[in-house]
């Protein structure tokens, strides 16, 4: 989900390793994942340009004042410090994530976006993650569609989420309306109105920590369900962690998304 967010661009590069430490509080005990050769970012709205701004990694702590720190190197990033304690029935504390496209007017380079829904090409994406052993969170793509090709603020169209995993009793907004088979897996489909836009989510019945998906398959299913207008535009592809409780230990090991890469 998305509310008001701001950005402070920075550039870094690198790769991922892991080490174990102890977490406390609402997150109980969690493994802290460090990113080798990385920079650390603890401002709630830090953003990090990677690969010449082909992608941006964002802290995106929009609903909390607690400390959250990210370790970032290339497309690998980890939540190295977070101990949120929000009720799982409300909005999350943060959505640390990596994205391609335009997020509140901060646009990546060479993204292939915006792309009109009616002529959307293949969008192959690889994502490998490390879940946390405790806490309340989801591991999810967040795709944003706007009625026009650009916007400097909140998109006015559809939010499409793809949940690979979740913990701590969290669930998407709205209600479950169906199940569907996509990319060799079964996904529960959730739909619900949001304040100013339409929301649809696909929740994988069997959790996965590494996927290779054509994101267009989910777009086409949402289009068939009437939650997308073919004249609208995909403006942003994000992948990260909505966190309600805990958070330390969540990590993206690698990520890629290519619009027109099929």
Secondary structure by P-SEA (a helix, b strand, c coil): cccbbbbbbbbccccccbbbbbbcccccbbbbbbbccbbbbcccbbbbbcccccbbbbccccccccbbbbbbcccccccccccccccccccccccccccccccccccccccccccccccccbbbbbbbbcccccccccbbbbbbbbccccccccccbbbbbbbcccccccccccccccccccccbbbbbbbbbcccbbbbbbbcccccccccccaaaaaaaaaaaccccccccccbbbbbbbcccccccccccccccccccc
